[in-house]
């Protein structure tokens, strides 16, 4: 009987996707989005190495995409509030 080695998902790919999702759930998740991008890139590099039997390119790519999307949204929000500080006052007065 011949044993085949089953490829495991890369831990970094799983962490990247998880952080990408969590960055959207929690307010102020910019650091989580950046970490999702970093872990995704590291995961893709590890998976691509010739000695690796890991898989999870899709998970890593999804984590990177979610991290980039959140980082863009956060950058636009920060830029908007810096250019129009009265928007913060208006938002705080509504509550």
C-alpha positions in Angstrom: 0.0 0.0 0.0 1.4 3.3 -1.1 1.0 6.2 1.3 0.4 9.7 -0.2 1.3 12.7 1.8 -1.6 15.1 2.1 -0.7 18.7 1.8 -1.7 20.9 4.7 -2.9 24.4 4.6 -0.3 27.0 5.5 -0.8 28.4 9.0 0.2 31.9 7.7 -2.5 31.7 5.0 -5.2 30.9 7.6 -3.9 33.7 9.8 -4.0 36.1 6.9 -7.6 35.4 6.0 -8.7 35.5 9.6 -7.0 38.9 10.2 -8.5 40.2 6.9 -12.0 39.3 8.1 -11.5 40.6 11.6 -10.2 43.9 10.3 -13.7 44.6 8.9 -15.5 43.4 12.0 -13.7 45.6 14.6 -13.6 49.3 14.4 -10.0 50.6 13.8 -8.7 47.4 12.3 -6.0 49.0 10.3 -3.2 47.2 12.1 -5.0 43.9 11.5 -5.3 44.7 7.8 -1.6 45.4 7.6 -0.9 42.2 9.4 -3.2 40.3 7.0 -1.2 41.6 4.1 2.1 40.7 5.6 1.1 37.2 6.6 -0.5 36.7 3.2 2.7 37.6 1.4 4.8 35.5 3.7 2.5 32.6 3.2 2.7 32.9 -0.6 6.5 32.9 -0.4 6.5 29.8 1.8 4.0 27.9 -0.4 6.0 28.7 -3.5 9.3 27.4 -2.0 10.4 24.1 -3.6 10.6 22.3 -0.3 7.1 23.2 0.8 4.2 20.8 0.7 1.7 23.4 2.0 -1.2 24.8 0.1 -3.6 27.7 0.7 -2.8 30.2 -2.0 -6.4 31.2 -2.2 -6.7 31.8 1.5 -3.5 33.9 1.4 -4.8 35.9 -1.6 -8.1 36.5 0.0 -6.4 37.8 3.2 -4.3 40.1 1.2 -7.2 41.4 -0.8 -9.3 42.0 2.3 -6.4 43.7 4.0 -5.8 46.0 1.0 -9.5 46.9 0.7 -9.7 47.8 4.4 -6.4 49.8 4.2 -7.8 51.8 1.3 -11.1 52.5 3.1 -9.2 53.6 6.2 -6.8 55.8 4.2 -9.8 57.5 2.5 -11.6 58.0 5.8 -8.5 59.4 7.5 -7.8 61.7 4.6 -11.4 62.9 4.6 -11.4 63.7 8.3 -8.1 65.4 8.1 -9.3 67.7 5.3 -12.7 68.3 7.0 -12.4 68.2 10.8 -15.9 69.6 11.2 -17.2 66.3 9.9 -16.1 64.7 13.2 -17.9 67.3 15.2 -21.1 66.7 13.1 -20.9 63.0 13.6 -20.4 63.4 17.4 -23.3 65.8 17.7 -25.7 63.3 16.0 -25.2 60.8 18.9 
